[in-house]
Amino acid sequence: MSNFSENLKFDNKGLIPVVVQDFTSNIVLMVAYMNKEAIKRTLETKKATFWSRSRKTFWVKGETSGNIQKVKEFYYDCDGDCILLKVNQIGSAACHTGHRSCFFTKVTSNGATEEESSR
């Protein structure tokens, strides 16, 4: 991994949050976490690779579902504490629920929620 990783601020578990955005539509698809090895694998393969906090293992987005995320651009923010991946979403769903985006529950001004149809 190149020197840019020295600018990143990982948490005490060695993780950094990653916002995943559709390269074409700019829709925010999901948020996940990476460690240094997941970053390395992502840059080498151009496939979004994350660290699963619950399973304690690496996972390549779409390796079981077929909804692969091919990385087009890789950014990190001004504080170095968050990554933005712009991806070509292969397959209709980024969310494990079958929705295009994990952000499909809208909170209205009165505090109610409504599910947007993005399937």
N, CA, C and O atoms as a GROMACS GRO file, in nm:
protein
  476
    1MET      N    1   0.086  -0.118   0.000
    1MET     CA    2   0.000   0.000   0.000
    1MET      C    3   0.090   0.123   0.000
    1MET      O    4   0.193   0.126   0.068
    2SER      N    5   0.051   0.223  -0.075
    2SER     CA    6   0.132   0.344  -0.086
    2SER      C    7   0.124   0.429   0.040
    2SER      O    8   0.054   0.394   0.135
    3ASN      N    9   0.195   0.538   0.041
    3ASN     CA   10   0.206   0.624   0.158
    3ASN      C   11   0.077   0.692   0.200
    3ASN      O   12   0.068   0.742   0.312
    4PHE      N   13  -0.024   0.695   0.113
    4PHE     CA   14  -0.149   0.763   0.150
    4PHE      C   15  -0.208   0.704   0.278
    4PHE      O   16  -0.276   0.775   0.352
    5SER      N   17  -0.183   0.576   0.304
    5SER     CA   18  -0.242   0.512   0.422
    5SER      C   19  -0.193   0.575   0.552
    5SER      O   20  -0.258   0.563   0.656
    6GLU      N   21  -0.080   0.641   0.547
    6GLU     CA   22  -0.030   0.711   0.666
    6GLU      C   23  -0.120   0.828   0.703
    6GLU      O   24  -0.119   0.875   0.817
    7ASN      N   25  -0.199   0.876   0.606
    7ASN     CA   26  -0.292   0.987   0.631
    7ASN      C   27  -0.425   0.941   0.689
    7ASN      O   28  -0.507   1.024   0.730
    8LEU      N   29  -0.447   0.811   0.692
    8LEU     CA   30  -0.575   0.758   0.740
    8LEU      C   31  -0.572   0.737   0.891
    8LEU      O   32  -0.470   0.699   0.948
    9LYS      N   33  -0.686   0.762   0.954
    9LYS     CA   34  -0.700   0.744   1.098
    9LYS      C   35  -0.793   0.626   1.124
    9LYS      O   36  -0.914   0.638   1.111
   10PHE      N   37  -0.734   0.515   1.161
   10PHE     CA   38  -0.809   0.395   1.192
   10PHE      C   39  -0.850   0.399   1.339
   10PHE      O   40  -0.781   0.459   1.422
   11ASP      N   41  -0.962   0.335   1.372
   11ASP     CA   42  -1.005   0.332   1.512
   11ASP      C   43  -0.920   0.234   1.591
   11ASP      O   44  -0.825   0.176   1.536
   12ASN      N   45  -0.952   0.214   1.718
   12ASN     CA   46  -0.870   0.127   1.804
   12ASN      C   47  -0.877  -0.020   1.764
   12ASN      O   48  -0.801  -0.102   1.816
   13LYS      N   49  -0.968  -0.056   1.674
   13LYS     CA   50  -0.975  -0.192   1.620
   13LYS      C   51  -0.910  -0.203   1.483
   13LYS      O   52  -0.913  -0.308   1.419
   14GLY      N   53  -0.850  -0.092   1.439
   14GLY     CA   54  -0.782  -0.090   1.310
   14GLY      C   55  -0.876  -0.074   1.191
   14GLY      O   56  -0.841  -0.110   1.079
   15LEU      N   57  -0.995  -0.018   1.217
   15LEU     CA   58  -1.096  -0.004   1.112
   15LEU      C   59  -1.123   0.143   1.079
   15LEU      O   60  -1.101   0.232   1.161
   16ILE      N   61  -1.172   0.164   0.956
   16ILE     CA   62  -1.212   0.296   0.911
   16ILE      C   63  -1.343   0.281   0.835
   16ILE      O   64  -1.357   0.188   0.755
   17PRO      N   65  -1.441   0.371   0.858
   17PRO     CA   66  -1.568   0.360   0.786
   17PRO      C   67  -1.551   0.394   0.638
   17PRO      O   68  -1.468   0.477   0.599
   18VAL      N   69  -1.634   0.328   0.557
   18VAL     CA   70  -1.630   0.346   0.412
   18VAL      C   71  -1.772   0.374   0.363
   18VAL      O   72  -1.864   0.294   0.384
   19VAL      N   73  -1.789   0.487   0.297
   19VAL     CA   74  -1.916   0.519   0.231
   19VAL      C   75  -1.903   0.472   0.087
   19VAL      O   76  -1.805   0.504   0.019
   20VAL      N   77  -2.002   0.397   0.040
   20VAL     CA   78  -1.999   0.345  -0.096
   20VAL      C   79  -2.108   0.416  -0.176
   20VAL      O   80  -2.225   0.417  -0.138
   21GLN      N   81  -2.066   0.476  -0.287
   21GLN     CA   82  -2.155   0.558  -0.369
   21GLN      C   83  -2.153   0.507  -0.512
   21GLN      O   84  -2.048   0.470  -0.565
   22ASP      N   85  -2.270   0.506  -0.575
   22ASP     CA   86  -2.280   0.466  -0.715
   22ASP      C   87  -2.208   0.570  -0.802
   22ASP      O   88  -2.234   0.690  -0.791
   23PHE      N   89  -2.118   0.524  -0.886
   23PHE     CA   90  -2.035   0.611  -0.969
   23PHE      C   91  -2.116   0.696  -1.066
   23PHE      O   92  -2.082   0.811  -1.091
   24THR      N   93  -2.223   0.640  -1.119
   24THR     CA   94  -2.303   0.709  -1.220
   24THR      C   95  -2.412   0.797  -1.160
   24THR      O   96  -2.426   0.913  -1.198
   25SER      N   97  -2.489   0.741  -1.067
   25SER     CA   98  -2.606   0.813  -1.013
   25SER      C   99  -2.575   0.896  -0.888
   25SER      O  100  -2.654   0.982  -0.849
   26ASN      N  101  -2.462   0.870  -0.824
   26ASN     CA  102  -2.422   0.933  -0.698
   26ASN      C  103  -2.508   0.893  -0.580
   26ASN      O  104  -2.498   0.955  -0.474
   27ILE      N  105  -2.592   0.791  -0.594
   27ILE     CA  106  -2.670   0.739  -0.482
   27ILE      C  107  -2.575   0.674  -0.381
   27ILE      O  108  -2.488   0.596  -0.420
   28VAL      N  109  -2.593   0.706  -0.253
   28VAL     CA  110  -2.516   0.638  -0.149
   28VAL      C  111  -2.576   0.499  -0.132
   28VAL      O  112  -2.694   0.484  -0.100
   29LEU      N  113  -2.494   0.399  -0.155
   29LEU     CA  114  -2.542   0.261  -0.153
   29LEU      C  115  -2.533   0.196  -0.016
   29LEU      O  116  -2.625   0.125   0.025
   30MET      N  117  -2.424   0.220   0.056
   30MET     CA  118  -2.404   0.151   0.183
   30MET      C  119  -2.286   0.212   0.258
   30MET      O  120  -2.212   0.295   0.206
   31VAL      N  121  -2.270   0.167   0.381
   31VAL     CA  122  -2.155   0.201   0.464
   31VAL      C  123  -2.101   0.070   0.518
   31VAL      O  124  -2.176  -0.016   0.564
   32ALA      N  125  -1.969   0.055   0.513
   32ALA     CA  126  -1.904  -0.065   0.566
   32ALA      C  127  -1.771  -0.022   0.629
   32ALA      O  128  -1.747   0.097   0.647
   33TYR      N  129  -1.686  -0.119   0.662
   33TYR     CA  130  -1.559  -0.089   0.726
   33TYR      C  131  -1.445  -0.162   0.655
   33TYR      O  132  -1.462  -0.272   0.602
   34MET      N  133  -1.329  -0.098   0.656
   34MET     CA  134  -1.208  -0.158   0.602
   34MET      C  135  -1.096  -0.147   0.704
   34MET      O  136  -1.094  -0.057   0.788
   35ASN      N  137  -1.003  -0.241   0.696
   35ASN     CA  138  -0.876  -0.229   0.765
   35ASN      C  139  -0.769  -0.215   0.656
   35ASN      O  140  -0.802  -0.211   0.538
   36LYS      N  141  -0.643  -0.209   0.694
   36LYS     CA  142  -0.537  -0.187   0.595
   36LYS      C  143  -0.534  -0.297   0.490
   36LYS      O  144  -0.512  -0.268   0.372
   37GLU      N  145  -0.554  -0.420   0.531
   37GLU     CA  146  -0.551  -0.531   0.434
   37GLU      C  147  -0.669  -0.524   0.338
   37GLU      O  148  -0.653  -0.554   0.220
   38ALA      N  149  -0.787  -0.486   0.386
   38ALA     CA  150  -0.903  -0.473   0.297
   38ALA      C  151  -0.879  -0.362   0.195
   38ALA      O  152  -0.919  -0.375   0.079
   39ILE      N  153  -0.815  -0.253   0.237
   39ILE     CA  154  -0.781  -0.146   0.144
   39ILE      C  155  -0.686  -0.199   0.037
   39ILE      O  156  -0.706  -0.174  -0.082
   40LYS      N  157  -0.585  -0.271   0.080
   40LYS     CA  158  -0.487  -0.328  -0.013
   40LYS      C  159  -0.555  -0.419  -0.114
   40LYS      O  160  -0.530  -0.409  -0.234
   41ARG      N  161  -0.641  -0.508  -0.066
   41ARG     CA  162  -0.711  -0.600  -0.155
   41ARG      C  163  -0.803  -0.526  -0.252
   41ARG      O  164  -0.813  -0.563  -0.369
   42THR      N  165  -0.870  -0.423  -0.203
   42THR     CA  166  -0.959  -0.344  -0.288
   42THR      C  167  -0.881  -0.276  -0.400
   42THR      O  168  -0.923  -0.279  -0.515
   43LEU      N  169  -0.769  -0.216  -0.365
   43LEU     CA  170  -0.689  -0.147  -0.466
   43LEU      C  171  -0.629  -0.244  -0.567
   43LEU      O  172  -0.617  -0.210  -0.685
   44GLU      N  173  -0.591  -0.363  -0.523
   44GLU     CA  174  -0.533  -0.463  -0.612
   44GLU      C  175  -0.635  -0.524  -0.708
   44GLU      O  176  -0.606  -0.544  -0.826
   45THR      N  177  -0.755  -0.554  -0.656
   45THR     CA  178  -0.855  -0.627  -0.735
   45THR      C  179  -0.958  -0.536  -0.801
   45THR      O  180  -1.026  -0.578  -0.895
   46LYS      N  181  -0.970  -0.413  -0.752
   46LYS     CA  182  -1.074  -0.318  -0.796
   46LYS      C  183  -1.214  -0.368  -0.760
   46LYS      O  184  -1.313  -0.319  -0.815
   47LYS      N  185  -1.224  -0.464  -0.669
   47LYS     CA  186  -1.353  -0.511  -0.616
   47LYS      C  187  -1.359  -0.468  -0.470
   47LYS      O  188  -1.264  -0.488  -0.394
   48ALA      N  189  -1.472  -0.408  -0.430
   48ALA     CA  190  -1.487  -0.360  -0.293
   48ALA      C  191  -1.474  -0.476  -0.195
   48ALA      O  192  -1.553  -0.570  -0.197
   49THR      N  193  -1.374  -0.466  -0.110
   49THR     CA  194  -1.345  -0.569  -0.010
   49THR      C  195  -1.349  -0.503   0.128
   49THR      O  196  -1.284  -0.401   0.150
   50PHE      N  197  -1.426  -0.561   0.217
   50PHE     CA  198  -1.446  -0.502   0.349
   50PHE      C  199  -1.407  -0.599   0.459
   50PHE      O  200  -1.380  -0.716   0.435
   51TRP      N  201  -1.406  -0.546   0.582
   51TRP     CA  202  -1.386  -0.629   0.701
   51TRP      C  203  -1.520  -0.641   0.770
   51TRP      O  204  -1.582  -0.541   0.805
   52SER      N  205  -1.566  -0.763   0.791
   52SER     CA  206  -1.690  -0.787   0.862
   52SER      C  207  -1.664  -0.783   1.012
   52SER      O  208  -1.589  -0.865   1.065
   53ARG      N  209  -1.726  -0.687   1.078
   53ARG     CA  210  -1.707  -0.674   1.223
   53ARG      C  211  -1.774  -0.789   1.297
   53ARG      O  212  -1.726  -0.830   1.403
   54SER      N  213  -1.884  -0.840   1.245
   54SER     CA  214  -1.955  -0.949   1.314
   54SER      C  215  -1.890  -1.086   1.289
   54SER      O  216  -1.879  -1.167   1.381
   55ARG      N  217  -1.847  -1.110   1.166
   55ARG     CA  218  -1.788  -1.241   1.132
   55ARG      C  219  -1.636  -1.244   1.152
   55ARG      O  220  -1.575  -1.350   1.150
   56LYS      N  221  -1.577  -1.125   1.170
   56LYS     CA  222  -1.431  -1.113   1.189
   56LYS      C  223  -1.354  -1.174   1.072
   56LYS      O  224  -1.259  -1.250   1.092
   57THR      N  225  -1.396  -1.138   0.951
   57THR     CA  226  -1.329  -1.187   0.831
   57THR      C  227  -1.351  -1.089   0.716
   57THR      O  228  -1.435  -1.000   0.725
   58PHE      N  229  -1.274  -1.107   0.610
   58PHE     CA  230  -1.290  -1.023   0.492
   58PHE      C  231  -1.409  -1.070   0.411
   58PHE      O  232  -1.444  -1.188   0.413
   59TRP      N  233  -1.472  -0.978   0.340
   59TRP     CA  234  -1.576  -1.016   0.245
   59TRP      C  235  -1.570  -0.923   0.125
   59TRP      O  236  -1.557  -0.802   0.136
   60VAL      N  237  -1.580  -0.986   0.009
   60VAL     CA  238  -1.585  -0.913  -0.116
   60VAL      C  239  -1.732  -0.892  -0.148
   60VAL      O  240  -1.808  -0.988  -0.159
   61LYS      N  241  -1.772  -0.767  -0.162
   61LYS     CA  242  -1.914  -0.737  -0.188
   61LYS      C  243  -1.959  -0.811  -0.313
   61LYS      O  244  -1.900  -0.796  -0.420
   62GLY      N  245  -2.064  -0.890  -0.298
   62GLY     CA  246  -2.122  -0.961  -0.411
   62GLY      C  247  -2.065  -1.100  -0.436
   62GLY      O  248  -2.107  -1.166  -0.531
   63GLU      N  249  -1.972  -1.146  -0.353
   63GLU     CA  250  -1.912  -1.277  -0.380
   63GLU      C  251  -2.014  -1.390  -0.369
   63GLU      O  252  -1.997  -1.495  -0.432
   64THR      N  253  -2.118  -1.372  -0.290
   64THR     CA  254  -2.224  -1.475  -0.283
   64THR      C  255  -2.350  -1.432  -0.356
   64THR      O  256  -2.421  -1.517  -0.411
   65SER      N  257  -2.380  -1.303  -0.356
   65SER     CA  258  -2.505  -1.254  -0.418
   65SER      C  259  -2.491  -1.223  -0.566
   65SER      O  260  -2.591  -1.221  -0.639
   66GLY      N  261  -2.370  -1.198  -0.611
   66GLY     CA  262  -2.348  -1.155  -0.749
   66GLY      C  263  -2.360  -1.006  -0.768
   66GLY      O  264  -2.338  -0.956  -0.878
   67ASN      N  265  -2.394  -0.932  -0.662
   67ASN     CA  266  -2.409  -0.786  -0.668
   67ASN      C  267  -2.274  -0.720  -0.637
   67ASN      O  268  -2.256  -0.656  -0.532
   68ILE      N  269  -2.182  -0.736  -0.728
   68ILE     CA  270  -2.044  -0.692  -0.711
   68ILE      C  271  -2.032  -0.541  -0.724
   68ILE      O  272  -2.108  -0.477  -0.797
   69GLN      N  273  -1.935  -0.486  -0.652
   69GLN     CA  274  -1.904  -0.344  -0.663
   69GLN      C  275  -1.764  -0.328  -0.719
   69GLN      O  276  -1.665  -0.356  -0.651
   70LYS      N  277  -1.756  -0.283  -0.845
   70LYS     CA  278  -1.627  -0.258  -0.908
   70LYS      C  279  -1.586  -0.114  -0.878
   70LYS      O  280  -1.658  -0.020  -0.912
   71VAL      N  281  -1.473  -0.098  -0.814
   71VAL     CA  282  -1.429   0.034  -0.768
   71VAL      C  283  -1.376   0.115  -0.887
   71VAL      O  284  -1.286   0.072  -0.959
   72LYS      N  285  -1.435   0.232  -0.904
   72LYS     CA  286  -1.394   0.325  -1.009
   72LYS      C  287  -1.302   0.433  -0.952
   72LYS      O  288  -1.203   0.472  -1.014
   73GLU      N  289  -1.336   0.483  -0.831
   73GLU     CA  290  -1.256   0.588  -0.768
   73GLU      C  291  -1.249   0.564  -0.617
   73GLU      O  292  -1.344   0.511  -0.558
   74PHE      N  293  -1.138   0.602  -0.557
   74PHE     CA  294  -1.112   0.584  -0.414
   74PHE      C  295  -1.071   0.719  -0.357
   74PHE      O  296  -0.974   0.779  -0.404
   75TYR      N  297  -1.142   0.767  -0.258
   75TYR     CA  298  -1.113   0.896  -0.193
   75TYR      C  299  -1.105   0.875  -0.042
   75TYR      O  300  -1.158   0.778   0.012
   76TYR      N  301  -1.040   0.967   0.025
   76TYR     CA  302  -1.055   0.977   0.171
   76TYR      C  303  -1.078   1.123   0.205
   76TYR      O  304  -1.038   1.213   0.131
   77ASP      N  305  -1.144   1.146   0.320
   77ASP     CA  306  -1.185   1.281   0.354
   77ASP      C  307  -1.070   1.364   0.413
   77ASP      O  308  -0.960   1.313   0.436
   78CYS      N  309  -1.099   1.492   0.435
   78CYS     CA  310  -0.998   1.588   0.479
   78CYS      C  311  -0.936   1.553   0.615
   78CYS      O  312  -0.822   1.590   0.642
   79ASP      N  313  -1.010   1.482   0.699
   79ASP     CA  314  -0.958   1.443   0.830
   79ASP      C  315  -0.890   1.307   0.826
   79ASP      O  316  -0.824   1.268   0.923
   80GLY      N  317  -0.905   1.235   0.717
   80GLY     CA  318  -0.845   1.102   0.705
   80GLY      C  319  -0.916   0.997   0.786
   80GLY      O  320  -0.859   0.892   0.815
   81ASP      N  321  -1.042   1.025   0.826
   81ASP     CA  322  -1.112   0.928   0.911
   81ASP      C  323  -1.232   0.862   0.842
   81ASP      O  324  -1.314   0.799   0.909
   82CYS      N  325  -1.241   0.876   0.711
   82CYS     CA  326  -1.349   0.811   0.636
   82CYS      C  327  -1.306   0.797   0.490
   82CYS      O  328  -1.240   0.885   0.434
   83ILE      N  329  -1.346   0.687   0.430
   83ILE     CA  330  -1.316   0.659   0.289
   83ILE      C  331  -1.445   0.668   0.210
   83ILE      O  332  -1.552   0.636   0.260
   84LEU      N  333  -1.433   0.714   0.086
   84LEU     CA  334  -1.544   0.714  -0.009
   84LEU      C  335  -1.502   0.631  -0.129
   84LEU      O  336  -1.401   0.659  -0.194
   85LEU      N  337  -1.580   0.528  -0.158
   85LEU     CA  338  -1.560   0.450  -0.279
   85LEU      C  339  -1.670   0.483  -0.376
   85LEU      O  340  -1.788   0.479  -0.342
   86LYS      N  341  -1.632   0.517  -0.498
   86LYS     CA  342  -1.730   0.534  -0.606
   86LYS      C  343  -1.721   0.407  -0.688
   86LYS      O  344  -1.614   0.372  -0.739
   87VAL      N  345  -1.835   0.338  -0.702
   87VAL     CA  346  -1.834   0.205  -0.761
   87VAL      C  347  -1.932   0.191  -0.876
   87VAL      O  348  -2.030   0.266  -0.887
   88ASN      N  349  -1.903   0.095  -0.960
   88ASN     CA  350  -1.998   0.050  -1.059
   88ASN      C  351  -2.070  -0.069  -0.995
   88ASN      O  352  -2.011  -0.176  -0.980
   89GLN      N  353  -2.194  -0.050  -0.956
   89GLN     CA  354  -2.273  -0.154  -0.889
   89GLN      C  355  -2.322  -0.253  -0.995
   89GLN      O  356  -2.408  -0.220  -1.077
   90ILE      N  357  -2.268  -0.373  -0.991
   90ILE     CA  358  -2.311  -0.480  -1.081
   90ILE      C  359  -2.421  -0.558  -1.009
   90ILE      O  360  -2.398  -0.610  -0.900
   91GLY      N  361  -2.538  -0.565  -1.068
   91GLY     CA  362  -2.652  -0.625  -1.000
   91GLY      C  363  -2.737  -0.514  -0.941
   91GLY      O  364  -2.690  -0.403  -0.920
   92SER      N  365  -2.861  -0.546  -0.915
   92SER     CA  366  -2.956  -0.442  -0.876
   92SER      C  367  -2.948  -0.401  -0.730
   92SER      O  368  -2.994  -0.292  -0.696
   93ALA      N  369  -2.892  -0.483  -0.644
   93ALA     CA  370  -2.900  -0.456  -0.500
   93ALA      C  371  -2.762  -0.442  -0.437
   93ALA      O  372  -2.674  -0.527  -0.454
   94ALA      N  373  -2.744  -0.333  -0.364
   94ALA     CA  374  -2.626  -0.319  -0.280
   94ALA      C  375  -2.657  -0.367  -0.138
   94ALA      O  376  -2.568  -0.411  -0.066
   95CYS      N  377  -2.784  -0.358  -0.099
   95CYS     CA  378  -2.827  -0.395   0.036
   95CYS      C  379  -2.864  -0.543   0.043
   95CYS      O  380  -2.919  -0.599  -0.052
   96HIS      N  381  -2.831  -0.605   0.155
   96HIS     CA  382  -2.864  -0.747   0.173
   96HIS      C  383  -3.015  -0.772   0.177
   96HIS      O  384  -3.060  -0.886   0.167
   97THR      N  385  -3.095  -0.664   0.192
   97THR     CA  386  -3.241  -0.679   0.194
   97THR      C  387  -3.301  -0.685   0.053
   97THR      O  388  -3.419  -0.712   0.036
   98GLY      N  389  -3.215  -0.660  -0.048
   98GLY     CA  390  -3.263  -0.659  -0.185
   98GLY      C  391  -3.287  -0.519  -0.240
   98GLY      O  392  -3.320  -0.504  -0.357
   99HIS      N  393  -3.271  -0.418  -0.158
   99HIS     CA  394  -3.285  -0.279  -0.202
   99HIS      C  395  -3.159  -0.233  -0.276
   99HIS      O  396  -3.050  -0.285  -0.253
  100ARG      N  397  -3.176  -0.137  -0.363
  100ARG     CA  398  -3.062  -0.079  -0.434
  100ARG      C  399  -2.963  -0.018  -0.336
  100ARG      O  400  -2.842  -0.036  -0.351
  101SER      N  401  -3.014   0.053  -0.236
  101SER     CA  402  -2.933   0.120  -0.135
  101SER      C  403  -2.976   0.073   0.004
  101SER      O  404  -3.092   0.037   0.024
  102CYS      N  405  -2.884   0.075   0.097
  102CYS     CA  406  -2.919   0.043   0.236
  102CYS      C  407  -3.000   0.157   0.299
  102CYS      O  408  -3.060   0.138   0.405
  103PHE      N  409  -3.002   0.272   0.236
  103PHE     CA  410  -3.070   0.390   0.289
  103PHE      C  411  -3.206   0.405   0.222
  103PHE      O  412  -3.224   0.491   0.136
  104PHE      N  413  -3.300   0.322   0.263
  104PHE     CA  414  -3.433   0.324   0.202
  104PHE      C  415  -3.542   0.362   0.302
  104PHE      O  416  -3.659   0.373   0.264
  105THR      N  417  -3.507   0.382   0.428
  105THR     CA  418  -3.605   0.423   0.529
  105THR      C  419  -3.592   0.573   0.552
  105THR      O  420  -3.490   0.622   0.601
  106LYS      N  421  -3.696   0.644   0.516
  106LYS     CA  422  -3.698   0.790   0.528
  106LYS      C  423  -3.769   0.830   0.657
  106LYS      O  424  -3.873   0.773   0.692
  107VAL      N  425  -3.712   0.926   0.728
  107VAL     CA  426  -3.774   0.982   0.848
  107VAL      C  427  -3.837   1.115   0.807
  107VAL      O  428  -3.770   1.204   0.755
  108THR      N  429  -3.967   1.128   0.831
  108THR     CA  430  -4.039   1.250   0.793
  108THR      C  431  -4.024   1.356   0.903
  108THR      O  432  -3.971   1.329   1.010
  109SER      N  433  -4.071   1.476   0.874
  109SER     CA  434  -4.056   1.587   0.968
  109SER      C  435  -4.127   1.563   1.101
  109SER      O  436  -4.088   1.620   1.203
  110ASN      N  437  -4.232   1.479   1.101
  110ASN     CA  438  -4.301   1.450   1.227
  110ASN      C  439  -4.244   1.327   1.297
  110ASN      O  440  -4.300   1.282   1.397
  111GLY      N  441  -4.135   1.274   1.246
  111GLY     CA  442  -4.069   1.161   1.311
  111GLY      C  443  -4.116   1.025   1.265
  111GLY      O  444  -4.062   0.923   1.309
  112ALA      N  445  -4.214   1.020   1.179
  112ALA     CA  446  -4.260   0.891   1.126
  112ALA      C  447  -4.159   0.841   1.023
  112ALA      O  448  -4.075   0.916   0.973
  113THR      N  449  -4.167   0.714   0.993
  113THR     CA  450  -4.079   0.657   0.892
  113THR      C  451  -4.161   0.602   0.777
  113THR      O  452  -4.275   0.559   0.794
  114GLU      N  453  -4.102   0.605   0.662
  114GLU     CA  454  -4.164   0.545   0.544
  114GLU      C  455  -4.056   0.481   0.460
  114GLU      O  456  -3.946   0.536   0.446
  115GLU      N  457  -4.087   0.367   0.406
  115GLU     CA  458  -3.991   0.294   0.324
  115GLU      C  459  -4.007   0.337   0.180
  115GLU      O  460  -4.116   0.334   0.124
  116GLU      N  461  -3.895   0.378   0.120
  116GLU     CA  462  -3.896   0.415  -0.021
  116GLU      C  463  -3.877   0.289  -0.104
  116GLU      O  464  -3.802   0.200  -0.065
  117SER      N  465  -3.943   0.283  -0.216
  117SER     CA  466  -3.930   0.164  -0.300
  117SER      C  467  -3.810   0.179  -0.391
  117SER      O  468  -3.809   0.260  -0.484
  118SER      N  469  -3.709   0.099  -0.362
  118SER     CA  470  -3.587   0.102  -0.445
  118SER      C  471  -3.549  -0.038  -0.489
  118SER      O  472  -3.436  -0.062  -0.531
  119ARG      N  473  -3.643  -0.131  -0.479
  119ARG     CA  474  -3.613  -0.268  -0.520
  119ARG      C  475  -3.628  -0.281  -0.668
  119ARG      O  476  -3.608  -0.390  -0.722
   0.00000   0.00000   0.00000
